[in-house]
């Protein structure tokens, strides 16, 4: 017999079917999940719905799902879930194990990686992050170039690279910096200081180009297909991958290094020569 509360939940979504799956982000062991850490999961609800016809229950009401039409929010949500998935812990386990038994060796996008955490077999219809807000800014009005020089995990862009970008674009009058409270500030360059992720999304959604390292703001930019996102891949230690027997050169399309996703970023390296899909920083 279906409990009365479950019936009330089903009325919120006529096509809702069992099993009821809940997702969590605030349950992560880390004190705070960065913007990029959260953005990587934003494609899951839509891809899950388009494969199964079911919505996911957003247990913690995380900001990244605030405008997502493919999640359900209800009080005491956990009691309705027959299965609960902690997205961050699942993602961390996937990276540590390199790949799960039966999973593909090569993933075609970050969205395919994260979908595999909630659905063993499914089609990745949406291959980029998405926030479902500020998506309708007119293309003809886009003229700003936004520069973000800091990444929480990757550090600051080197000075010679910042100098190159400023000299190339500042004369156009379109170059602005966007920065969080702890980010490095480029002297002499006008700066936008968004007060929260949604303020950052509004500013970035109106840009024509975003330039920066792997950061939360870069992942917000990736949610807007009309924004050209030029991502500088800051150097990682050689031991980053861990399992060289299954390594695919240039960190291209691999579960362990899916942050470098050529489907949504234009990728540049810190060397002045081109290496495969990673172009020289001089080409930015």
N, C-alpha and C positions, 0 to 999 in steps of 0.2 A: 504493500500500500504506500502511495506517495504521500509524504507528510504535507500538511496544509501549507507550511512555509515554502516548501518546494513548489507547490502549485502556484503560489503567488509569484515566485521567481520566474516560473515558466511563462506567466502572462506578460512579463516584460519583454519577452522575445518569443514569438509564436513558433519559430523553427527550432527552438532549443531542444536538444536531445541529450540523453545520457551517453557516456559518463560526463559529469560536470567537472571541468578542469579549472583550477585556480592557479594564478601565477603571482609570484612574489618578487619584489626587488629590495624592499627595506629590510628583509630578513637576512641580508648578507652579513658575513662576519666582520666586514670592514666597517669602520665608524661612519664612513661617507662614501657613497658611490659617485664618482665624477660624472659630469655631463656626458662625456663620450662613453663611459661605461654603461650608462643608462640608454643612450641613443641607439646603441647597437641592437637593442632588443625591440625597438619600436615597430619593426616590420612583422613581428611574430603574429599579433592578433589578426591582421588582415590575411596573411598567408594561411593561417590556421582556419579561418572562416571560409576562405575560398576553396579549401580542400575538403572541409568537413561539414560546412553549413552551420557551424556552431561558434558562438562567441566564447571568449575566455572571461573568467571572473577576475577582476583586478582587486586582489585582496587588500593590498596596502594603499590603494588609490595613489599610485606614484604619479608625479607630475608629468612624466613623459607620455602617459596615457590619458591626460586630461581631456583631450579633444578626439580621442580615438573612438570611432563609431563601432568598433568590433570588440569592445570590452563591456562588461556589465559591472556596475558598482551597486552594492547593496549593503545595508548594515549587517554586521555579524556574518560577513561573506564566507568565512572559512567553514562554517557549519554546513554550507550547502555543497561544498566541494568533495567529490569522491576521490579526487586526486589533486595534490598540490605540488607545484614545481617551483623551486627556488631558482630563478633564472641565473643569478650570479654564481651560485655554487655549481650548478650544472655546467655553465660555461667554463668555470675554472677547472672542473674535473675533465671536461672534454679536451682542454688545452694540455693538461698534465698527462693525460693518457694518450695524447697525440691523435688517436682516433678510436672510436668504439668498434667492437667486433661487428662486422657486416656493414659498417659505414664506408662511404667512398673514400679512397685515398685523396682524391682531389675534390675540393668544393669549388663551385663556380662563383660564389660570392659569399660575403659575410652573412647575408640574409639566409642563405641555404644552410650555413653552419648553425645559426641559432634556431632555425626552424626544426632542425634535426633533434633538438633537445626536447621538443614537445610532440613531435610527430615523426615516427620512424621512417615513413615513406610519404613524401608529399612534393608537390610542384611549387617552386618558388615563383609566384606570380609577381610579387613586389621585391625587387632586388636592391633596395636602398632604404635608408631610414625615412620615416615620414611622421610629421607632427599634425597634419590635417588642419592647420591654422596658418593664416597669412600666405595662402597658396595662390591668390588671384591678383597679385600686383601686376600691373600692366608692363609687358616686356619693353615697350617703347620708352618707358620712364626710367628704366634701369641705367644708371650711369656711374654709380659709385664703385670704387675698388677698395675693399677692406683688407687691411693688413693686421694679422694677429701674430705676434712674435714669440709667444710663450706656450708651452705645453706642460701640464702638471707632471706627466710621466717622462717626457722627453727633454725638458729643459728649454732654454731660450735659443732662438736662432742666433748664429754667429754674427758678429758685427759686419763682416765683409759682405754677407748675404743681405742684411738689412740695408746697407749702403747701396748695393746694386739695385734693389727693388725701389728704394726711394728715388735714386737718380733716374731710373727708367720711367717711373709713373708720376712723380710729384708735379712735373711741369704741366701735366694735363689738368690739374686742378680737381681731379676726381679721387685722389688717394686720401683715405682716412685710416686711422688706426682704431681697432676695437680691442678693448682690454678689460679683463676682470680686475678685482681689487688687488690681487697679488702678482699681476703680470708686469713684465718689463714695459716701460714706456719709452717710445722713441722721441727724443727731444726735437721740438720744432714741428711735429706732425699733429694736426688736429685729431682728437681722440673721442670715441664714443665709449661711455662707461655704462653698459647695461646693468640694471639692478638685480636681474634674475634671468633664468634661461629663456623665459617667454619674451622678455624685452630684447634679449639677444636675437631670438628668432625673428622678431619683427624687423629689427635693423638689417639683419643678414638677408632676409627674404627680399629686400628691395635693392640689393646690390647686383652688379653685373659680374663681379669677380671677387673671389675670396682667396687670399694667399696666406699660408701659415703652416706650421708643423702639425703633426698628429695631435689633435686637441679636441676638447668638447665642442668648441665653437666650429671647428672644421667639420665635425659630424653633424652639427646643426645645419651648416651650409650644404652638406650632402643631401639634406632632406628636401632641397629646393632645386629641381633639375635645371631651371633657367639660370642658376648661378654657376659660373665656371669656377671649380674648386681646384686650386693648384696647391698640392700638399708636398711639403719638403720632408723627405724621409731622413730624420736625424739618425746618426749612427747608433746601431745596437751592438752589444758585445758578441763576439763570435760564438760563444756558448749559448746564445739565446734559444736556439732551436732544441738542442738537447739530444735529438735522435737523428744522427746524420745518415743512417741507413735509408730513411724515408724522406730525406730532404729534397725539395724541388728548388732549383737555382733561382736566385733573385727574389725569394720570398713571394713568389707569384702563385696565387690561387691555392693556398695551402691552409689547412685547418689551424696550424700552429701560428700562422702569421697573416690571418685574414684581415688584419687592420689595413694592410696595403691592398686595397681593393681597386683594381684598375677600371672596374665598371662604373665607379662613382667619383674617382679622383684622377686628376692628372698628376703623375708622380715625378718628383725630381730628387736627385741625390746631392750630397755635399761635395762631390768631386766635379771637376770642370770638364769631364768627358762623359759620353753617354754609355750606359750599361743596360742593354736590353730594354725593358719597359721603363727604366728609370733614366730620365733625361738629365743632362747637366743643369746645375742651378743657373747657369748663364742663359738658359732658354726660358726662364720664368717670364 
